[in-house]
Amino acid sequence: MEFFQFIDKVKFEGKESKNPFAFRYYDKDRVIFGKKMSEHLPFAMAWWHTLGACGVDMFGAGTADKSFDSEKATMAHAKAKVDAGFEFMSKMGIEYFCFHDVDLVPEDEDINVTNARLDEISDYILIKMKETGIKCLWGTANMFGNPKFMNGAGSTNSAEVYCFAAAQIKKALDITVKLGGRGYVFWGGREGYESLLNTDVKFEQENIARLMKMAVEYGRKIGFTGDFYIEPKPKEPMKHQYDFDAATAIGFLRQYGLDKDFKLNIEANHATLAGHTFQHELRISAINGMLGSIDANQGDLLLGWDTDEFPFDVYEATMCMYEVLKAGGLTGGFNFDAKNRRPSNTFEDMFYGHILAMDTFALGLIKAAELIEDGRIDDFIKDKYASFNEGIGERIVQGEATLEELSDYACGKRVTINPDSGRQEYLQTILNQILF
């Protein structure tokens, strides 16, 4: 069955095109810095949003029909989503997908039944992968939706729930390896707390680390060679999330000796919820050698929750791609953890959203490359710290200076020291000149 008969394949037509089902900037074979655009931007479809989200929110029922002509909560529906998903990705030119375990199949009260369903659907997905060449970017386990995880998964107070979480991770890793996934993500949706009156923070964090170490050991044992990821997220749904932002997650990984196997999966919307910019979270990850993968979406700064919008802010996309290019690329990819707005409820809107997102990041890549080639920003930053390239500054950087030496140097100065201007407005003028 063909679900999206209104479109054959989305193609690149250039920025003057008025065709709503065409790319204006995403030209997959265009070479930038020696790599094709498709190599710089390994895009992935999010199984949960694209094939599952139907517009439900806290105030209303769904508005979009994602039944794909089958009864929901059945294996027939699970297979219909596979058919629709691979047709969608093929027509969009998207080369990867990512998933939670319970995105793929309806969850049963008996985990053995759920696992059997996962075996069945992953066999079916493998057939589609071989037919289309589409690959798995990463997998993960949904350890936040089921009521048993109301007090967390790794951070739970129940040893039985902890074991159940371990079983889900084991099976999700099995399926990720089976599908050739490049990564495996821990999204700590309920790993946090509401009140210290009923929480042993040290115990909970140690238990999360124990679970992650077991996952790494098992994954390596069954042949998983990719990266494990933590996806930082602040305050939602728990008031105090243990994976609040990149710096917090990096500190956790290093404290418990997990930093050799884990990198970060950074989401734009989570960055702003943490009070940071998307670029900040990418930079902090990159300078610590932890930038792995990206959830490519954006949030609404007027709303204090995770709105998961398709990205359209070219400024943000440019600064994102500036960081990615400077870091030498990603080990993962760009997952569209994004959903159509509730009134955008047709299949056509699914295409419009992904076209918008892919064009936004393609234009961001083009402009980021132009910023780097222009060189004025890099030159300014280099000059800004030039005082550390010689004399007392060089001795500081080389670790040769002592506190007494620096004190004597400062006390020997007879003039007022005036640092150079930061020239922020000038640099923003350069950015606007490149962008527009």
N, C-alpha and C positions, 0 to 999 in steps of 0.2 A: 504494500500500500504506500502511495506517495502522499505525505501529509501537507507538503508545502508546494502545491502545484502552481502557485502564482509566480514562482521564480525558478529559473534553471540554475544559474550560478552567479554569485556576486563577483563582478570584475572591476578592475581598476579602469576608470575613465578620465581621471584628471580633475583638477579643482574647478573647472568651468562646468562640469557635468550637472545637469538638473535631474538626472535619473535617481530616484530615492533608493534604488537597490544597486547602487554602484559606489565603489570607493573613490574618494577624491584625492587621498594622500597615501593610502596603504597600497604600495606597489611592491609586492613580495619579492620581486627579483631585482629591485633597485639596490645597487651596491653603495654602502656607506662605510667608510673606514675599513674597506677590504672584506666586508661581510654583507650578505644579502639582508634586506630588511626583515625577511621571515626568520633569519637566524638571530638577529638582534631582538626580535619580538616573537618568541615562541608562545603564541596565544593559546589559552585553554578555556574550554567551556566548563562552567560550574554545573554539575548535574543537578544539584539541589534547587538552584534558582531557575535555570533555563527550562528544565523539564518538570520541576515540582512546584515552584512558587506560583500561586494563583491569585495573589492580591489580598490574602487574608491579613488583616491588621487587628490591633487590640479593640477597634471600634466597629469592625464589620467583617462580613463573610467574603469569600473569594469572588472575584469578578471575571477571572480568566478560566477558560476550560482547558485543563491539561490532562484530560482523560485519554486523549488520543484514541478515541473510539473503542474504549475498553472499560471494564468495570474496575474502579480504583480498589487498591488494597488486595490485588490479586496478582499472581505471577503472569497472567495475560497482560495486565497493565504494565508490569515491570518490563516485559519484552517489547511492548508497544513503545515505551519510553526509549528503549535501546534503538529501535527502528527509527523513531523520530529524531533522536539525538544524533545518530550517525548521518541521517539525511541532512539535518540542519548543519552539522559541522562540515560535511562535504560541500554543501552549497555555499557556505560562508568562507571556505578555505581555511578553517581552523584545524590545526594539526594535533591538538591535545585535548584531553578532558581530565577532570579530577572529580573525586567523589567522597562522600561519607558512606559507610556500610549500609545504613538504613535508607539512603537515597535510592539504592539499587533495587531493594526488595522490601516488601512489607515485613515489619518486625513482628515476630510471634512471641508469646509469653515464654515458650520453650526455646532457649537459645540454640538447641540442636536443630530445631526446625528452621530457624533463621539461617543457620550456617549451611544447611542443605540447600536452601534457596539461593544463598550467595554462590555456592558451587555451581548450581544450575545456570544462574544468570551470567556468571563470569565466563562459563563455557560459551554462552551465546555472544557475549561481548567479544571474546577472542575471535570468533568467526567474522564479526563485523570489522574488527581491527585488521585482520588479514586481507579482507576484501578492499578496504579503503586506504590502508597505510596510516590511519590515525592512531595515535599513541596515548598512553596514560602518563600524565604529568606527576600526579601524586594521589595517594589515598589517605583516608583517615577514618577514625571511628567516632560516631556521634555518641558522646558520653555526657550529654547535657539535656536531651529531650525527654528521656524516660524518667518518670517520677522517682525511680530508685536513686537517681543522681541528684536529688534535691539538696544534699549536703556535699556535693562534689563526687568525683570519681577517684582520682588519686588522693584527693584530700578528704575523702569520706571518713566518717567515724565508724563505719561498718566494715568489718573484715570480709563479710560475704559480698557486699557491693564492690569492694576492692577486687575480689576474685572475679566478679562478673566483668568489671572493667578490663581486667587482664585478658579474659577470654575474648572480649570484643577486639582488643588490640591485636591479639594473636591472629584472629581470623582476618582482620583488616590487613595485617601485614602479609598473610598468606595470599590474599587476593591481589594486593599491590604487587607482590613479586610475580605472581602468576600473569598479571597483565603488563609486566615490564615497567612499572612505575619508576620515575626518576627520583622520587622523594616520598617521605611519609611525614605527615603533619600531626603535631599535638596542638589542638585548639582547646585551651582550657576554659571552656564555656562556663563552668561552675566551680573552677578551682580558685576559691577565694572565700571570704567570710562577710557576714553582716554585722556581727558584734564580737568584741573581744571577751565579753562576759561568758561566752560558751565556746571559745575557740583556743586550741593549743597551736599557735602558728608554727612554731618550730617543728612539732611532730608532723603537722600536715605537709609542710614543705619537704621534710625528709622523706615522707611516704611518697610524695609525687616523684622525687628523685629516684627512689627505689624502683618505682614502676617504670620510669623511663630507662633506667639501666637494664632492667629485665627485657624491655622491648629491644634495646640495642643488641643485647646478647643473643636474643632469639632471632632478630632480623639478620644479623651477620651469619648465624648458624644455618639459616635457610637460603643464603646466597644473596641477600639484599646488600648491594654495594653503594646505593645512593645516600643522600643526606637525609637525616632526620631534621625536622623543623619545629621550632616553637613559633606560634603566631601571637605576638603580644596584643593584648586588648585590655583597656581600662574599664573598670566599674560596671560594665554591663555584661551579664545580668547581675553579678554579685557586686556589692557596693565597694568592696576592696578586693580587686583581682590580684593574684600573685604574679601574673605576667603583665603588669600594668603597661610597660613600654619597653623599647629596645634595650635601654640601659639596665632596667630591672631584670629582664630576661637574660641578658648577657652575664650579669652578676650571679644570677642563680646557676646558670650553666657552669660557670667557672668554679663556683663554690663547691659544687657536687661532682666535679670532674667529668662533665658531659660535653665540654666544649670541643672535643676532638671529633665528635660524631654529629653534633647539632649545629645548624645555622638558623637564621631567622627568616620567617615568611612575613613580610611587612605589608600591612594593609593601609591604604590611604585614609580610609574612614576611621580606623582605629587610632591613627596618628593624631588626627584632629580632636578626637574624643579625649585623648591623653593631654591635650593642651599643647601639642607640638605641630609642626608642619610635616607633611609627607617627606619633604626633602631632609628634614632633620633626622627622622627615624632611619632613612636610607643611609645618611652620612654616618651616623653613630654605628650602624651595623657594618658598614663598609670599612671604617677605620679600625674596627676590631676583628676584621676578617670573618664576619658573620653574615654578610649579605647573601642570602640564598635564593629567595623567590619572592614574588610580589602578588598580592591580591589587588588587582587593578580596578578600583572603583573610586567613588568620592562620596562625601557626606554633605549634609545641609548644615551650615554653621549656625543656623537659627534653631536647630533642633538638637537636643542633647542625647540622641540615641543613634544607633547604627542604621542609617537609612539605605546603605548599599545602592547608591545610584550609579548608573552608567556614567563613566567619566566624560566630561566635555570641556573641562578647564584646561586650555592649551598651555597656559602659564605653568600650572602645576605639573602637567605632563612633560613639559620641556625641562623643568628642574629635576624631575624624576629621572628622565633619560640622561641628563647631564651627570647625575650621580652614578647611574648604571654604566655609562661609557667610561667614566673616570675609574670605576672599580673593575673594569675589564669584562663586564657582562655578569650574567647570573648562572648559577648551577641549575636553577629551576626555570621558571617561566613567568608569564603574566596571566594569572587566572582571573577571569571576569566574575568575581564574587559580587555580581550586580544583578539587579532585577528591575524590570519595567515598573514605572509608577502605576498605582492601582487603576487609574482610568485608562491606561495604555494596555488593553487587555486582549489584543488580537495576535495571531501568529505573525502578521506583518510587523507588529511592534517588536517582536523578538528580534527580527532582522534589523530593524531600525536601530535598536539599542546597541547591538553588537557592531554594526557598521559605524555608528557614532564613536564607540569606544576604540575600535581599531584605527579609525582615521585620526582620533585625538592623539593616540600614542605614536602613530606614524609621523604626524606633524611634529609632535614633541621630539621624536628622534631626529628629524631633519633639522629642527632649530637648535637642538642641543649640539649636534655636530657642527653647525655653523658658529655657535658660541665658542666651541673649543678651537675651531680653525681660525676664528677671528683673533683669539689670543689675548685680547686686552684685559679680560678679567683675570686670567691666569698670570699674566705679567704683573698686574697690580698686586695680587696676593703674594707673588714672589718678592716683589720690591718691599711690600709692607713689613716683611720679616728679615730684610737684608741685614739689619744690625746684628743678627745672630750668625752671620757668615764670616765674620772676622773679629779679631781683637777679643775683648772680654766676652762678647756674645758667643763666639766660636768656642771659647773655653767652657762656657756654661753648657752648650749643646754636647760637647765631647765628654762631659762629666769630669773635667779637670779642675774646675773652680771650687773653692771652698767658701763657706759663708763669711769667714773673716776677710777673704780677698775681695768679695763683692762689697762688703761693708766699707772697706778701705777705699775701694774705687768710688763708691757713692759719696763718701765723706770728703773725698778729694776734689769733687766737682765744685766749681765756684759760680756756676751759672744755673739758671732755671732750666729744667728739662721739659721740653714740649714734644709729646708724641706726635707723629704724623697724622694727618686727617684720614678718617676712614673712607671718605668719598662715597658714601652709600648712594646718594642721589645720582652721582655721575655714573656709577656702575649700573644702577637701575635704568638710566637713560640708554646705556649700551644694550641692555637686555631688551628694552622696548624697540630699539632700532633693529635688532636682529629679528625680533618676533614680527614686527609689522612693516 
